[in-house]
Amino acid sequence: MTDTGFAISETLRAHITEWRRELTAIRRLSPKTIEAYARDLDQFLAFLSGHIGGTVDMGDLGDVRAADLRAFFAARRAGGTGSRSIARGLSGLKSFFTFLERKGVMALEALSVVRTPKRAQTLPKALTVSEARAAIDTTHELEDRPWVAARDAAVLALCYGAGLRISEALAITRADLDAQSLRVLGKGNKVRLVPLIAPVRQAVSAYLAACPFALEPRDPIFRGVRGGPLSPRIVQLRAEQLRSALGLPPSATPHALRHSFATHLLGKGGDLRSIQELLGHASLSTTQIYTHADTEHLLDVYRKAHPRG
């Protein structure tokens, strides 16, 4: 019996344990991704258990047909699950069955005929250059404690000036900092080096000079008011204050600053492949969606590059 209340055989349980170990040690996926994949597999096994009316074993998995998979995803969609989550669920199942096939346990052809649902390409709205600068500068006007103001300004400066995710910014240690660049641990435990422009270096240096806590080389530099690691929620609350103070739309989040970083670079003629490296995207197609070049920029490139432009 699993934690979710349905029964699986001990052999299947052992394979799941080994699969998760491989995702961690060999594929080096993030803990959140592994948990999501495991949760999706659990949901499928629960569905299959209800379908067969008993314990799920390896033979039951081998008997799965495309119609069973479609029925499972149809049930999830009927329950309100969106296309993005369904696509991730399909990826999780494919990962597990690919693992079983690689181990010579079984091959499930049914998965190859089930298509990934199309996902709407939603983008956070980029801030203008003046809005992004104001969001960082106004932080000092909303906070009476100078070191806290410097801290929040530095985090936002890293999101906009270096294109970091909040989680990446909050994980930075002194050991990651260099005179000209920053070592960033991104998704999937992938490391990248990001150049630090002068305003970002100055913002981080100002915070470090004002921080009242002793910071070890391997400790995250951004601390809460009690000395513990800074919570992402605190940064999000600061962004809410800034939206109110500056009259910015609800889309003006810390993540929108990262999006603005990429959009503004692309708008100034930045190379898409370089922006991909700076953002830490595994796929260039992700960067193409994320940066969302505006029509005027595309037309300008077209006019300059086309022989008849």
Secondary structure, 3 states (H helix, E strand, C coil): CCCCCCCECHHHHHHHHHHHHHHHHCCCCCHHHHHHHHHHHHHHHHHHHHHHCCCECHHHHHCCCHHHHHHHHHHHHHCCCCHHHHHHHHHHHHHHHHHHHHCCCCCCHHHHHCCCCCCCCCCCCCCCHHHHHHHHHCHHHHCCCHHHHHHHHHHHHHHHHCCCCHHHHHCCEHHHECCCEEEEECHHHCEEEEECCHHHHHHHHHHHHHCCCCCCCCCECCECCCCCECCHHHHHHHHHHHHHHHCCCCCCCHHHHHHHHHHHHHHCCCCHHHHHHHHCCCCHHHHHHHHCCCHHHHHHHHHHHCCCC
